[in-house]
Amino acid sequence: MATSDNPPPLTTAQKGWALAAAALFLLAVTFAGFALSQGVLVPFAIGWVALQIFGYVGALKFAHGDFAHPLFKSQVMLHIIGLALLVLAITRATS
């Protein structure tokens, strides 16, 4: 029986989505550091980190801590799209 002191173990799907969210967040923080040091895309970098913080916390609140909930999955996919747009913008700017 799970109590508040001993939560149930995470499933493989929950671990996967949590890992994807953590990787995207670390990538966003890394990009924010780069953007601040170089002075390029600073509003995007800061906004992306803030959007991730509020998005993940809000999604987990409504999902009752379930990382495999469709709302949390949609947050992860939203940030994958943001990453794709960032890569596209950098690619177009350098070519």
Number of C-alpha atoms within 10 A of each C-alpha: 5 8 7 6 6 8 9 10 9 13 11 10 13 17 14 14 19 19 13 16 22 13 12 19 20 13 14 23 17 13 19 23 15 15 17 14 10 10 11 12 14 17 12 16 21 17 13 19 21 15 14 19 12 11 19 20 14 15 20 18 12 12 15 10 13 20 23 19 17 12 18 25 19 14 19 22 15 14 20 15 12 16 16 12 12 15 12 11 11 11 10 9 8 6 5
